[in-house]
């Protein structure tokens, strides 16, 4: 492990919302599987967090401090600060990402 990963409260809320939605519209077992995969994707950033890329919606507005990893269609948006990785959001990429990212990350 080279970095410590922190899933911030907003990202934890995103994970819970995704879980709740999938459990309601598909099944609890599907929701549990997806939650496990999304959490594993987040925690995998302890190794090589630089492997992500700047979300194109943020790059277009000149913001390059955030990176993203995909677990399709979900996008994990994070920031590296030294040896720490902060997960800011876990979002469904099928939504209006431009306004979501601007509202959540550009203040």
Buried (B, 14 or more C-beta within 10 A) or exposed (E): EEBEBBBBEBBBEBBEEBBEEBBEEEEEEEBEEBBEEBBEBBBBBBEEBEEBEBBEBBEEEEBEEBBBBEBEEBBBBBBBEEEEBBBBBBBBBEEEBBEBBBEBBEE
